[in-house]
Amino acid sequence: MSNIGDPKIVDQIVSRPDSRIVRLIVIDPLSWSDFERHSRLLQEKINGYIAFVQSKQLYQIPGRRIPASAEVHIVVRALHAPSPAAEGFLGRVKAFLQTKGMAFKIELARKG
């Protein structure tokens, strides 16, 4: 279930014991028809993920061993393909996250 409107909730965390990569997944069911609203919600959500990592909460999850040198990937699992305007916005998000030492990726979820 998506909580894209709540930046304090990490939708999904995926890690493997044999890997330094930790994927923080944003479940994004929204259409890009309202670009302003969608981009604002996504930006707030990603800012929440950044705060989650920078505050070290990622490393305090009960039952999970996250390596101190984790390679954090923020992944938006989108139901709808980005519009041309969204592509530009997402490119800026990727560049910004790189300055924070994090990777960024969009994955289109399969419908049905």
Secondary structure as the mmCIF struct_conf table of DSSP 4:
data_model
#
loop_
_struct_conf.conf_type_id
_struct_conf.id
_struct_conf.beg_label_comp_id
_struct_conf.beg_label_asym_id
_struct_conf.beg_label_seq_id
_struct_conf.end_label_comp_id
_struct_conf.end_label_asym_id
_struct_conf.end_label_seq_id
TURN_TY1_P TURN_TY1_P1 ILE A 4 GLY A 5
TURN_TY1_P TURN_TY1_P2 PRO A 7 LYS A 8
STRN STRN1 GLN A 12 SER A 15
TURN_TY1_P TURN_TY1_P3 PRO A 17 ASP A 18
BEND BEND1 ARG A 20 ARG A 20
STRN STRN2 ILE A 21 ASP A 28
TURN_TY1_P TURN_TY1_P4 TRP A 32 SER A 33
BEND BEND2 ASP A 34 ASP A 34
HELX_RH_AL_P HELX_RH_AL_P1 PHE A 35 GLN A 54
TURN_TY1_P TURN_TY1_P5 SER A 55 LYS A 56
HELX_RH_3T_P HELX_RH_3T_P1 GLN A 57 GLN A 60
TURN_TY1_P TURN_TY1_P6 PRO A 62 GLY A 63
TURN_TY1_P TURN_TY1_P7 ALA A 68 SER A 69
STRN STRN3 GLU A 71 ALA A 78
BEND BEND3 LEU A 79 HIS A 80
HELX_LH_PP_P HELX_LH_PP_P1 ALA A 81 SER A 83
HELX_RH_AL_P HELX_RH_AL_P2 PRO A 84 THR A 99
TURN_TY1_P TURN_TY1_P8 LYS A 100 GLY A 101
STRN STRN4 ALA A 103 LEU A 108
HELX_LH_PP_P HELX_LH_PP_P2 ALA A 109 LYS A 111
#
